[in-house]
Amino acid sequence: MKPLDHVFRRGQSRRNLLGALLAGALCLPFVPAHAAFPDRPVRMIVPFGPGTTTDTIARIVAEAMAKPLGQQVVVENKSGGGGTIGTSQVARAAADGYTLVMGTVGTHAINQALYKNPGYDPLKDFAPVAFVGQTPTFLVTGSGSGIQSLKDLAAAAAKPPGVAFASAGSGTSGHLAGELLKARLGGEMLHVPYKEGGLAVSDVMSGQVQFMFYHPAAVLPHIQAGKLRALGVSSARRSSAAPDVPSIAEQTGSDFDLVAWFMLYAPEATPEPVLAALRQAAQAALTDPQVVKRLGGQGVEPGGESTRDLAKFEQDEIAKWSDLVRKSGAQVN
């Protein structure tokens, strides 16, 4: 044997082995990275603070989605900017299905007209996962206000100096519902924006402000305790949370129909197989009787469907709420 033959043969053997391994690898089927989705916890961003209606709903849904997904769904609150901060963060997140946002009528409809630059486009930057549900707002007044009905409210607004209505902030669904009511009933109705909805509810109860529109979960306990009186609901039909309260539409014979809604979104470029897994898990969660019951306790009628034309629904909602924003003159920046 020549001096370097054994070295050459050993190197040749290694090359042959590497070649065989490479050839074997090429014969294996290609498995996309999302095939095992999810293989770690999924984040669900809530663009509002803890304890809000959106936060409560997100936590109910996240808990229920964990079982069909086989992974935890962790809720994270990213509040600020009327929901624009957390929502824009998800718009810029990796489109891999591991970052979702619990969108609302505010983040994905109202903010388009309310903010000059919300930091995202609700139609172009997101892929709908599931319509979680919707809820009307309740038109409430303090039990000691002397206003017993919608007719009484219209009469009070017609007399100088009129009435005042509270909201959780300029451009919120409660503010815009009040503006629409003013357009329907006439009279003088002064908008008083608050930094926080709970403070507004307290002032309505005490009679410092005559009325407001707000979510059922926040006002129903006070209605049941006799501190607030419900004059109507903002949806076209009555709410299952309080079926004895008539809708404003039926009382006025108008097309008054405003609801707050909640929709789960992923970033737009999320692969279809990943979206399919998320939609299947969301649908399983939203049709679970216990979830339906828990959401109902928040005054929410669950959607439980992911096949409806959500894009068309969102386009219609943007058009409707944008018109209200323009007519109200509300603007944040």
N, C-alpha and C positions, 0 to 999 in steps of 0.2 A: 504494500500500500504506500502510495506517495505521501509525503509529510502532511499535506493539508487535505487529503481526501476525506478524513473523518469529519472535519469541520464543514466541508462542502456538503457532505451527505446529510449532516444534521440540519444545516440551513435549508436544504432542499426538502427534507421531511417537514420542517415547520411551515414552509411555503405551501406544501401539499395539504397540510392540515388546515391552514387558514383558508386555502381555496375551497376545500370541502365544506368548511363552516359557512363561508360566504355563499356558496351555491345552495346550501340547505336553507339559509336565511331567505334567499331570493324566492325559494319555493313556498315559503310560508305565506298565508293570506294576509293582506294589508288590513290592519285593525285601526280604525280612526281613534283619535285620543278621546272622543266623547262616547265611545262605545260602552264604557264602564260607568257612565254618568248615572248618579253622582258617586264619587268615591271619597268625598269629604263633605263636611257641613256646608250648607247653602246659607248665604246671608240674605235677609229680607230687610231692606232699608225702609224705615218709617220717616218721612220728611217732616214730622212734627214731634212734639215733646211727649214724654211718658204720661200716661193717664188720659190722653186725648182719645176721642172716639176712634180715630184712625189707628192709634196704637193698640187699643183694646181689640179691635177687629183683626189687626195683623197678627196679634199673639194667638188668637183663637185659630186662625187659619194656619199659621206656622206650625203650631202644635199638631194639628190634624194632618198636615202634609208630610210630617216626618215619617210616619209609619209606611205609607206607600212608597216613599222615596228611599227608605232604608237609611236615612241620614238625618241628623238634626237640621232644623231650619232655625237659624239664630236671628232674632229681631234686634236691629240696631237703630237707635234714634239719632237722626241727623237733622235737627230742626234749624229754622232760620229762614229769613227771606220769603215768608209766606209759602214755604215748602220748596222753594227753588234750589236751595243749597243741596239738600239730600237728593232731590230728583236729578239735578244736573250731574251729581257724582255718579249716579247709576248710568246716565247717558254716556259717560266717558269710561265706564268700567269695561273690563274684558268681556267680550260676548261669548262666554262659555257656560252660562246658566248658573253660575255660582253667586251672582249678585242680582237681586231682584228689588223692585220698589213697589210698595203699596201706594199706587197713585189714587188721586181723588178728583172730584169735579173741580177742585181748586187748582191742583197742580197741572192737570191735563186739559182744562177747558178755560177757566176764568183767567189764569195767569197769562195766557197768550195775549189777551187784550189789556190786562192790568199792568203788566211790566213791559217796558220798552225792550228789554233784553233779559228774558228769564234764564238764558244760558242753555236752552235746549229747545228742540222742536218736538212737541208731543206726537206728531204723526210720523215724522221721519226718523226719530232717534230711538224709538221703542217698538217692541213686538208684544202685543197683548197676549197674556197667558190665560187669564180667566176673568170674567166679570164676577166679582165677589158678591156684590149686592148693592141695594140702594135703600135710601130712607128719606122720607119727607122731613121737612122741618116743621115744628109746631109754632103757631102764632099764639103767644102767651101774653097775659097781662097780670098784674098783681091782683090778688083776690080782694084787696081793699080799694081797688081803683074806681069802682062804680061802673066800669065798662063790662057789661054782661054778654055782649054779642058783637058780631061784626058790624051790625047796623049802629050800635052805640058808638063804636070806634069811628065810623064814618061821620056820625053826627058831631063827635068831639073834635075831629079834625077840621070840620067845616066852620067851627066857631073860633074866633081869635082868642088866644094866640096859636091855636092848633094843638098838636100833640108831638111828642118826641119818641123816637124809637132807637133802641140800642142794638149794637152788633159787636162781634168779636174783632172787628177791624174793618177799615175801608176796603171795599172790593171783595169781602167774603160773601159766601152764599147768603148769609143772613142779612147783610146790608143790601144786596141786590134784590132779595125777595121783598124787603121793605120798600125799595124804590118801585118795584113792579106793583105792589099793593097801593102805593100812593098814586100811580098812574091809573089804576083801576077804580079807586074810590074817590080820588080828588081830595081837596082840602089841603091843609098845611101839615106836613109831617117832617120834622127836623131829625136828621140822622146824627146820632151821638156814637162815634166809634170808641171802643175800649181796647186796651192792650190785651185783655184776657177775658174769655167768655164768661168765666165764673163770676167776675166782678160785675159784668153786665147783668147777669141773672139776679144777683143780689140787689142791684139798684131797681130792677123791674119789680121784684118782690116788695121792696120798701116803698115803691110808688114814685121814686125820683125820676124814673123814665116810664112812659106809659105802656110800651110793648116792645117785643122783639121776636124774631124767628130764631129757633135754635133746635139742636138735635134732641130726639126723644130721650136718649139715655141720660141727658143732663137735666131735662125739665120734668119728665114723668114722675120721678119721686116727689118733686115739689107740688105737682098737680095733685097727686094722691094724698099728700099731706095737707092740702088745702091752702098752700101758700101762693100758688099760681093758678090761673084759670086759662084753659085752652079755648081759644076762639075759632080755631080752624087748623087744617093741615095744608101744606103747600103743594102736595101732589094732586093729580086730577081725581084720584079715588081715595077713599078713606084708608087710614093706616091700620094694619092688623094689631098694632101695639095699643091702639085706643080707638076701636071701631065706633064708639059713640060720638066721637068728635067729627063734625062734618068738614068736608074739604072746602077750601075757599072757592074753588071752581063751581061747586054745586050751590053755594050760597049767593054767588054773584052772577051765575049764568055765563061765565067767561071761560077763556082757555087757560086760566091760571094753572100752570103745571111745572113746578120746579122741584127737583129732587137732588139730594146729595148722593153721589155714588162712589164706589170703590172698585178699582180694577188693578189686578196684579200684572206687572210688566217685567220684561227682560230687555236688555239692550238689543237694538234692531238686528244686528248681524248674527245673533245666536243661531247655531245650526238647527235645522228642522227636527232631527231626532231628539235633540235636547229639549226643544220646545214641546215636542210630543210627550216626553216623559214628565215634564213640569205640568202640562195641561191635564194629563191623566191623573196625576197626584192631586192637583187642585180640584178637579171634578169629583174625585173620590171624597175629598175633605168636605166640599160644599154640599154634597148630597148625604152626608152622614147625619142621621137624626139628631144626635147630640150637638153637632155643630150648628145645625139649623135652629135648634132650641136656644143655644147660647147666643147666636147672632140675633135671634128674635128678641132676646132680652135687651139687646142694644137698639131695638127698633128697626133692625135691618132685615130686609127680605132678601135671602140669599139668591145668587144667580145660579150657581151650580152648572153652568154651561160654558163651553169654550169654543163652540162652533158657530155661534151667532155672528152676524156681521159687525164685529166690534169696531172696525175702522169707520164704517158708515155711521154707527152710533156716535162715535167720538167727533166726527166731522159735524154732525148735527148739533151736538152739545156745544162745541166751540162756537158755532155760528150763533146759537141762542144766547149764550152767556156773554159773548163779545158784544152783542147788540145791547144787552143790559148794562154792561160796563160803560160803553160809549154814551148811552143816554144818562147814566148816573154822573158821568164826569169823573169817576174814580180813577186815580192813577198813583202808582207808588214811586216809580223812578223813570 
